[in-house]
Amino acid sequence: MYQYDDYDRALVTERVAQFRDQVERYQAGQLSEDEFLPLRL
């Protein structure tokens, strides 16, 4: 099984933070569904 190293964990943590911000902006109405769709994929 693949073992995450520090670099992998940092990358995943950064991506999760980005996605969380995008979801919050979408839920607050700052992003339309059309703008949000490519971000979540």
N, C-alpha and C positions, 0 to 999 in steps of 0.2 A: 504494500500500500504506500502511496506517496506521502512523504513526510514534509510538512511545511517548515521552511527555515525562516529566519528573521526577515529576510527580504520579502518572502511570500506573505507573511503575516502583515507586514507594513503595507504592502500593495493592497491586500484585501481590506484592511482597516481604512485606508484612504478611499477606496472605491465605495465602501459602505457609507462613509461620511458624505461623499458626493451624492450618492443616491438618496440618502436621508434628506439632504438639503433640497434636492429636486422634488421629492415627494411632498415636503413641507410647502414648497413654493406652489406646487400643483394644487394641494388641498386649500391653500390660502387664496387661490384664484389668480395667482400671478403668472401661471402658465396655462395655456389652453390644452385641451386633450391632444390636439394635433402637434403641439410643441413638445408635450410630454412623451408621446409615444416613442420617438426615436431615442430618447434619453433612457427609457427603461429597458430597451432591448440591448 
